[in-house]
Amino acid sequence: MLVHPNFNPVAISVGPLAVRWYGLMYLIAFVLVIVLGRRHAARRPELGFDAAKIDDMLFYGVLGVVIGGRLGEVLFFQPGYYFSNPLQIPAVWNGGMSFHGGFLGVLVACALWARRQHLPFLQVMDFVAPLVPTGLAAGRVGNFINGELWGRPASPDLPWAMIFPNVDAIPRHPSQLYQAGLEGLLLFLLLWLYAAAPRRRGTVSALFLIGYALLRMFAEFFRNPDEGIFGTLLLGLSTAQWLCVPMLLAGIAMFAWSHRQPPPSVPTQPKA
């Protein structure tokens, strides 16, 4: 049976300066957006993105992730605690970021950026969607290193069952790694391959919504449910699963709508 090694939450320390693993994972996530975004722009030049636009868009995206993710944690998962301790709301270095809040924050940020650039909102979101999952994977690795968001009890016979000493002596699913693999790497591969060719506007975004919702809902069955606005469990589903339901429905509706739009124009190579 495996035992979580209780990593030091500080990755790098130089004098009074300390860089925590969780913050380092966010940095890796943003760097991956830049690298993959430039690669995506190069293979799909007709989308009209370049390095300068990606860097500018990332600034908006970072604000959306941090502000939205924190407010989502406050409003969706721990409103009682944070309303009783309002000074803790900006203390993001202590952990506590919600994907669903960060997702809403990114939507608002990208909408503002698209308006500033005079670009259609869905065109921007279709470009962004394949770049998101690797950041989600990095975040889940950060959760694992911190020994937080642990899984539900597992059979001791499960080869990768893990004891988290900071929790108890019960073997559990390492659900952080499940999520890193599912909503991170698997979703990235699906979207990256699908977005390589021209698609109807909104289709890539719809696939992200559907894919994330389904994979997150599945992974939640192995994760210890968080206390949230719907309680620990409501009708057998966690708060995070209930928050995925509107994402799934919106993705299905968007996918159906996008397939009623005109087909994308395929860029042609100039004749020699």
C-alpha positions in Angstrom: 0.0 0.0 0.0 1.2 3.5 -0.9 1.7 6.3 1.6 1.6 10.0 0.6 5.0 11.4 1.3 3.8 14.6 2.9 5.8 16.9 0.6 7.1 20.2 1.9 4.5 22.7 0.5 7.5 25.1 -0.2 9.2 24.2 -3.4 12.0 26.8 -3.4 13.2 28.9 -0.6 15.8 31.7 -0.9 16.1 33.7 2.3 12.7 35.2 3.1 11.4 34.3 -0.4 9.4 31.1 -0.5 7.8 29.7 -3.6 5.1 27.1 -2.9 4.3 24.1 -5.0 0.8 25.3 -5.6 1.9 28.6 -6.9 4.6 26.9 -9.0 1.9 24.8 -10.6 -0.1 27.9 -11.5 3.1 29.3 -13.1 3.6 26.1 -15.1 -0.1 26.3 -16.2 0.3 29.8 -17.5 3.5 29.0 -19.3 1.8 26.0 -21.0 -0.9 28.4 -22.2 1.7 30.5 -23.9 3.6 27.6 -25.5 0.6 25.7 -26.6 -1.2 28.9 -27.7 1.6 29.8 -30.0 1.7 26.3 -31.4 -2.1 26.4 -31.9 -1.9 29.8 -33.6 0.8 28.6 -36.0 -1.2 25.5 -37.1 -4.4 27.5 -37.4 -3.3 30.9 -38.8 -6.8 31.7 -40.1 -8.0 32.2 -36.5 -6.0 35.5 -36.4 -4.0 35.0 -33.2 -0.3 35.8 -32.7 2.2 35.9 -29.8 1.2 39.4 -28.8 -2.5 38.7 -28.7 -1.9 35.5 -26.7 0.2 37.3 -24.2 -2.3 40.1 -23.9 -5.2 37.6 -23.6 -3.3 35.7 -20.9 -3.1 38.8 -18.7 -6.9 38.9 -18.7 -7.2 35.2 -18.2 -4.9 35.2 -15.2 -7.1 37.8 -13.5 -10.2 35.8 -14.4 -8.7 32.6 -13.0 -7.5 34.1 -9.7 -10.5 36.3 -8.9 -13.1 34.0 -10.2 -11.5 30.9 -8.7 -11.3 32.5 -5.3 -14.8 33.9 -5.4 -16.1 30.5 -6.5 -14.5 28.9 -3.5 -16.1 31.5 -1.2 -19.6 31.4 -2.7 -19.9 27.7 -3.8 -18.0 25.8 -1.2 -17.2 27.7 2.0 -19.5 30.7 2.3 -20.1 30.2 6.0 -16.4 30.2 6.8 -15.4 33.1 4.6 -18.4 35.3 5.5 -17.3 34.8 9.2 -13.7 35.5 8.3 -13.8 38.0 5.5 -10.1 38.9 5.9 -9.2 35.4 4.7 -10.9 35.9 1.3 -7.8 37.4 -0.4 -5.5 34.9 1.2 -5.1 32.7 -1.9 -1.7 31.5 -0.8 -3.5 29.4 1.8 -5.2 27.4 -0.9 -8.9 27.3 -1.9 -9.6 27.8 -5.6 -12.8 26.6 -7.3 -12.6 25.5 -11.0 -16.2 26.5 -11.6 -15.6 30.0 -10.2 -12.4 30.3 -12.2 -14.2 29.1 -15.3 -16.8 31.9 -14.9 -14.0 34.3 -14.3 -12.3 33.3 -17.5 -15.5 33.7 -19.5 -15.9 37.3 -18.2 -12.2 38.1 -18.9 -12.3 36.6 -22.4 -15.5 38.4 -23.2 -13.9 41.7 -22.2 -10.8 40.9 -24.2 -12.7 39.8 -27.2 -14.7 43.1 -27.2 -11.5 45.1 -26.9 -10.0 43.2 -29.8 -13.3 43.4 -31.9 -13.3 39.6 -32.1 -16.3 37.3 -31.9 -16.6 35.8 -28.3 -17.0 32.2 -29.5 -14.0 32.5 -31.8 -11.9 33.5 -28.8 -13.3 30.7 -26.6 -12.8 28.1 -29.4 -9.1 29.1 -29.5 -8.7 29.1 -25.7 -10.5 25.8 -25.0 -7.7 23.4 -26.0 -5.2 25.4 -23.9 -7.0 25.0 -20.6 -6.8 21.2 -19.7 -3.0 21.1 -19.2 -3.4 23.9 -16.7 -6.1 21.9 -14.9 -3.7 18.9 -14.8 -0.9 21.1 -13.3 -3.4 22.3 -10.6 -4.4 18.8 -9.7 -0.7 17.8 -9.3 -0.4 20.8 -7.0 -3.4 19.4 -5.0 -1.7 16.0 -4.8 1.6 17.5 -3.6 -0.2 19.5 -0.9 -2.1 16.3 0.2 -5.4 18.1 -0.2 -8.7 17.1 -1.9 -8.0 13.5 -1.2 -10.1 10.6 -2.4 -12.8 8.4 -0.9 -11.9 5.2 1.0 -10.6 2.5 -1.3 -10.1 -1.3 -1.0 -6.7 -2.1 0.6 -6.3 -4.6 -2.4 -6.2 -1.7 -4.8 -2.5 -1.5 -5.9 -2.4 2.3 -6.0 -4.6 2.9 -2.9 -2.8 5.5 -0.8 -2.8 6.6 2.8 -2.8 10.3 3.5 -1.2 10.6 7.0 -2.5 14.1 7.4 -6.1 12.8 7.1 -6.2 9.3 8.6 -4.9 5.8 8.2 -7.5 4.7 5.7 -6.4 3.7 2.2 -7.9 6.1 -0.3 -8.1 6.8 -4.0 -5.5 9.3 -5.1 -8.3 11.2 -6.8 -6.1 14.3 -7.5 -4.2 12.1 -10.0 -7.4 10.7 -11.5 -8.5 14.2 -12.2 -5.1 15.3 -13.5 -5.3 12.4 -16.0 -9.0 12.7 -17.0 -10.0 16.4 -17.0 -6.3 17.3 -17.6 -4.4 15.1 -20.0 -7.3 13.1 -21.6 -9.4 16.2 -22.2 -6.4 18.0 -23.6 -5.7 15.3 -26.2 -9.3 15.2 -27.3 -9.6 18.9 -27.7 -6.1 19.4 -29.2 -6.7 16.8 -31.9 -10.3 18.0 -32.6 -9.3 21.7 -32.8 -6.5 20.9 -35.3 -8.9 21.2 -38.2 -11.4 24.0 -39.0 -14.7 23.5 -37.1 -18.0 25.3 -36.9 -17.9 28.2 -34.5 -18.7 27.1 -31.0 -18.1 23.4 -31.5 -14.7 23.3 -29.8 -16.1 25.2 -26.8 -19.1 22.9 -26.7 -16.8 19.8 -26.6 -14.8 21.4 -23.7 -18.0 21.9 -21.7 -19.3 18.4 -22.4 -15.9 16.7 -21.9 -15.1 18.5 -18.7 -18.5 18.0 -17.1 -18.6 14.3 -17.8 -15.0 13.6 -16.8 -15.3 15.7 -13.6 -18.6 14.1 -12.6 -17.0 10.7 -13.1 -13.9 11.5 -11.1 -16.0 13.0 -8.2 -17.2 9.5 -7.4 -13.7 8.7 -6.3 -13.0 12.0 -4.5 -14.0 12.7 -0.9 -17.0 15.1 -1.5 -16.5 18.7 -0.4 -19.0 20.5 1.8 -20.7 23.1 -0.4 -23.8 25.0 -1.1 -25.7 21.7 -1.7 -24.2 20.0 1.3 -21.8 17.1 1.2 -24.1 15.1 -1.0 -27.5 15.9 -2.6 -29.3 12.9 -4.2 -25.9 11.1 -4.2 -24.1 13.9 -6.0 -21.5 16.3 -4.7 -21.7 20.1 -5.1 -19.0 20.0 -7.8 -21.1 17.4 -9.7 -24.2 19.6 -9.5 -22.2 22.5 -10.7 -21.2 20.4 -13.7 -24.8 19.8 -14.7 -25.4 23.2 -16.2 -22.1 23.0 -18.0 -23.1 19.7 -19.6 -26.5 21.0 -20.6 -25.0 24.2 -22.0 -22.4 22.2 -23.9 -25.0 19.9 -25.5 -27.2 22.9 -26.5 -24.2 24.8 -27.9 -23.0 21.7 -29.9 -26.5 21.4 -31.4 -26.6 25.1 -32.2 -23.1 25.2 -33.7 -24.0 22.4 -36.2 -26.8 24.6 -37.6 -24.2 27.3 -38.4 -22.5 27.5 -41.8 -19.5 25.2 -42.2 -16.1 26.7 -41.6 -14.1 28.0 -44.6 -11.1 25.9 -45.2 -7.9 28.0 -45.9 -6.4 27.3 -49.3 -2.7 27.2 -50.1 -1.6 29.9 -52.7 -0.7 28.5 -56.0 3.0 28.5 -56.9 
